[in-house]
Amino acid sequence: MDISVTKADKLKDHPSDSGLGFGTIFTDHMFNMDYNPEKGWHNARIEPYGNITMSPAMMTLHYGQAIFEGLKAYRTPEGGVQLFRPMDNFRRMNRSAEMLCIPQIDENFVMKALLKLVDMERAWVPSAAGTSLYIRPFIFATDPYIGLKASSTYRFCMILCPVGAYYPEGFNPVKIWVTRDYVRAVRGGVGRAKTAGNYAASLYATELAHKDGYTQVLWLDGVELKYVEEVGSMNIFFKLGDEIVTPELNGSILSGVTRDSVIAMAKSWGMKVSERRIAIDEIFEAHAKGELKEVFGSGTAAVISPVGNIKYHEKVIDIGNGSVGPTASRLFSELMDLQYGKIKDPFGWTVPVTPA
Ligand SMILES: *Cc1c(COP(=O)(O)O)cnc(C)c1O
């Protein structure tokens, strides 16, 4: 399939690297392609970024058949642009698609489309420390029909936003809030898919956490309400003594690319890393015994997010006295150095965006 290109008549002014937030500024172009049962995925095109017209009956609006991904393009010290494990995002997108009855995409083709789009928009990749070009691929159902079924038509789209450093005020620990009243995902549900409804379902408890002065919710499993799952849009890690532990992928947890990178990197340093079930009680007991050394989240947006407090059943534990532990710090700086091309990549994770 060829990718047609329609250039924008007028290019936008670029924001300064220092004023970048997250997710409000979009580049000049986007990639689109459509699906129908006769043609499969077709009409692949790069065109000016702009609004989409839709039927009020468009199925996604009613039944939420939508999936997304999130990854970044980074500016290297030499002025080049590179991606981090992009194929892992497209592979995960296909796993999400399967669960939501959305047709599979050709991972190699969308990778080619992404390289072409980012190359066209390379001037939008910011270069100040910690900034990047966030990439949002997504697929949604487009049938104009309000009967309940899987849609027969879809749109695949990729849009790009220059984004600021996640920690403009420094790398500070966040406070997380554990609830037994609400769950994000259940056994047999769609927790492992990056699908729109999972995020809508997490908003209410997150608001309660905010009202209580906490940044994010730490979700427990939806069956026994005992085992730690993940935080907001991050996976979670604990350092117990000398060992790093993280919940195993049990079907209701999202399989983070950053999670996988943290595991591989820590193992490459000779650290012991276990993926297993972790009861929230075990974490509080380890803290009481002085064995809970560090807690941190992992995700594309923040890379590593140290956790300074956990509240559960009116009990609050402090981790690391407000400072960031050595493992979280080292993971944060080495992962960033890899992503930005500041150090050699022994894992084969980075993909250069070469100019056409
Ligand atoms: C996207 C996401 C993550 C992190 O995945 P990365 O690939 O590391 O960005 C973790 N949990 C949830 C629920 C997510 O949506």
The ligand as an SDF file (V2000), in Angstrom:
LIG
                    3D

 15 15  0  0  0  0  0  0  0  0999 V2000
    0.1220    2.8370   28.8660 C   0  0  0  0  0  0  0  0  0  0  0  0
   -0.0620    2.2600   30.2120 C   0  0  0  0  0  0  0  0  0  0  0  0
    1.0030    1.8040   30.9950 C   0  0  0  0  0  0  0  0  0  0  0  0
    2.4510    2.0270   30.6350 C   0  0  0  0  0  0  0  0  0  0  0  0
    2.8260    1.4910   29.4240 O   0  0  0  0  0  0  0  0  0  0  0  0
    4.1370    2.0130   28.6770 P   0  0  0  0  0  0  0  0  0  0  0  0
    4.1960    1.1890   27.4490 O   0  0  0  0  0  0  0  0  0  0  0  0
    5.2690    1.7600   29.5960 O   0  0  0  0  0  0  0  0  0  0  0  0
    3.9310    3.4610   28.4240 O   0  0  0  0  0  0  0  0  0  0  0  0
    0.7200    1.1660   32.1980 C   0  0  0  0  0  0  0  0  0  0  0  0
   -0.5430    1.0060   32.6230 N   0  0  0  0  0  0  0  0  0  0  0  0
   -1.5920    1.4580   31.8950 C   0  0  0  0  0  0  0  0  0  0  0  0
   -2.9620    1.2350   32.4110 C   0  0  0  0  0  0  0  0  0  0  0  0
   -1.3870    2.0960   30.6880 C   0  0  0  0  0  0  0  0  0  0  0  0
   -2.4170    2.5520   29.9940 O   0  0  0  0  0  0  0  0  0  0  0  0
  1  2  1  0
  2  3  1  0
  2 14  2  0
  3  4  1  0
  3 10  2  0
  4  5  1  0
  5  6  1  0
  6  7  2  0
  6  8  1  0
  6  9  1  0
 10 11  1  0
 11 12  2  0
 12 13  1  0
 12 14  1  0
 14 15  1  0
M  END
$$$$
